[in-house]
Amino acid sequence: MKYLLKILALGLFASLAATPALAEEIGSVSTVFKMLGPNDKIVVEAFDDPKVAGVTCYLSRAKKGGVSGGLGVAEDTSDASIACRQVGPIAFTGKFKDGETVFQKDTSLLFKTLQVVRFHDTRRNVLIYLVYSDRIIEGSPKNAISVVPVTVPLGK
C-alpha cells in the first residue's frame, strides 16, 4: 500500500512539474453591459515563464459574461494580445524545446484553449512568445507575438 501511495505521489509531482504556468489576474475592464450575470470583459493576466527565470508575460484576452459566462459555459473569443518582458536576470531553469507550451487556459467548456508557446531564435538570441487559440476541429488564425532579448544590449 505504501509503495502504491509513493508511486501516485511521484506521478502527481511529475504532472505538476510539467504543467504550464498559472496566471495572476492583474485587472479587467468591462466591454459590454449584461443585465444578468457578469459583463463581457477584457482581462489582463501575468505569468512567469516556468523554465526561464526573469521573464514575465502579460496577456490580455476577451472573456464572455452574461449568464453562460458566469456559469463558465460560454465560449470566449479568440482575441488575445501578449507582451513579455525581462523583469530580472534571465536564467534557463530547465531544458525546453521550441514550441513548448508555457501557458494554457480553457476558453470554453470543451474543446477550445488559449495557449502561449515559446521559441528560441538562437541566431538572434531572443525568446519569442506566441499566443493563439485552438479548437479540436477548427482553430483561429488570430495570434500575437512578443520577443525578449536574452543578452544584455550593447553599450551597457
C-alpha positions in Angstrom: 0.0 0.0 0.0 2.8 2.4 0.9 4.5 1.6 -2.4 1.3 2.4 -4.3 1.0 5.7 -2.5 4.6 6.6 -3.3 4.0 5.9 -7.0 0.9 8.0 -7.0 2.6 10.9 -5.2 5.5 10.7 -7.6 3.1 10.7 -10.6 1.3 13.7 -9.2 4.6 15.6 -8.6 5.8 14.8 -12.2 2.5 16.0 -13.7 2.6 19.3 -11.7 6.2 19.9 -12.7 5.2 19.5 -16.4 2.1 21.8 -16.2 2.3 25.3 -17.8 2.4 28.4 -15.7 -0.6 29.7 -13.8 -1.7 33.3 -14.4 -2.3 36.0 -11.9 -5.2 38.4 -12.8 -3.9 42.0 -12.8 -7.2 43.6 -13.7 -10.1 43.9 -16.1 -12.4 46.3 -17.9 -16.0 45.8 -18.9 -16.7 46.0 -22.6 -20.4 45.0 -22.8 -23.0 45.5 -20.1 -25.1 42.4 -19.3 -28.4 42.7 -17.4 -28.0 39.2 -16.0 -24.6 37.8 -14.9 -21.2 39.5 -15.3 -20.3 41.9 -18.1 -18.2 40.9 -21.0 -14.6 41.9 -20.2 -11.0 42.2 -21.3 -8.9 40.6 -18.6 -5.2 41.3 -18.1 -3.2 38.5 -16.6 0.5 37.9 -15.8 2.5 34.7 -15.7 6.2 33.9 -15.3 7.9 31.6 -17.7 8.3 28.3 -15.8 11.7 27.5 -17.4 13.1 31.0 -18.0 13.7 32.9 -14.7 13.5 36.7 -15.2 10.8 36.7 -17.9 7.1 37.7 -17.2 4.4 37.7 -19.9 1.3 39.9 -19.7 -1.7 38.6 -21.6 -4.9 40.5 -22.4 -7.9 38.4 -23.5 -11.6 38.6 -24.1 -13.9 37.0 -21.5 -17.6 36.4 -22.1 -20.1 37.4 -19.5 -23.8 37.0 -19.1 -25.5 34.0 -17.5 -23.5 31.5 -19.6 -20.2 33.3 -18.9 -21.0 33.4 -15.2 -21.6 29.7 -15.2 -18.4 29.0 -17.1 -20.1 27.5 -20.2 -19.7 30.5 -22.6 -17.0 30.3 -25.3 -14.6 33.2 -25.2 -13.5 34.8 -28.5 -10.0 34.1 -29.8 -8.9 37.7 -29.3 -5.7 38.0 -27.3 -2.6 40.1 -27.0 0.8 39.4 -25.3 3.7 41.4 -24.1 6.7 39.6 -22.5 9.4 41.5 -20.7 12.6 40.8 -18.8 11.9 41.6 -15.2 15.2 40.2 -13.7 18.3 38.4 -14.7 17.5 35.8 -17.4 18.4 32.2 -16.4 17.3 29.0 -18.0 16.0 26.8 -15.2 15.4 23.7 -17.4 15.8 22.3 -20.9 13.0 23.2 -23.3 12.1 22.6 -26.9 10.8 25.1 -29.4 7.0 25.3 -29.5 6.7 24.2 -25.9 3.5 25.4 -24.1 4.3 27.8 -21.3 0.7 28.9 -20.6 -2.7 27.4 -21.3 -6.2 28.5 -20.4 -9.5 26.8 -21.4 -11.7 29.4 -23.1 -14.8 27.2 -23.5 -16.4 24.4 -21.5 -15.0 21.9 -24.1 -12.6 21.9 -27.0 -11.2 25.5 -27.1 -7.9 26.6 -25.5 -5.8 29.8 -25.4 -2.1 28.9 -25.4 1.2 30.6 -25.2 4.2 28.8 -26.7 7.9 29.7 -26.6 10.5 29.6 -29.3 14.3 30.4 -29.0 15.8 32.1 -32.1 19.4 31.1 -31.4 20.7 33.2 -34.4 19.4 36.4 -32.9 19.5 35.1 -29.3 15.9 36.1 -28.5 12.9 34.3 -27.0 9.7 34.5 -28.9 6.3 34.0 -27.2 3.3 33.3 -29.4 -0.3 33.4 -28.2 -3.1 31.7 -30.2 -6.4 29.9 -29.7 -7.1 26.4 -30.9 -10.1 24.1 -31.1 -10.2 20.4 -31.8 -12.0 20.8 -35.1 -11.3 24.4 -36.2 -8.7 26.8 -34.8 -8.3 30.5 -35.3 -5.6 32.4 -37.2 -5.7 35.2 -34.6 -2.4 35.4 -32.9 0.2 37.8 -31.4 3.9 37.5 -30.5 6.3 39.2 -28.1 10.1 39.0 -28.3 12.5 39.1 -25.3 16.3 39.5 -25.9 18.4 37.0 -24.0 21.6 39.1 -23.9 22.3 42.4 -22.4 22.0 45.2 -25.1 25.3 46.7 -26.4 26.6 49.7 -24.6 25.6 48.6 -21.1 
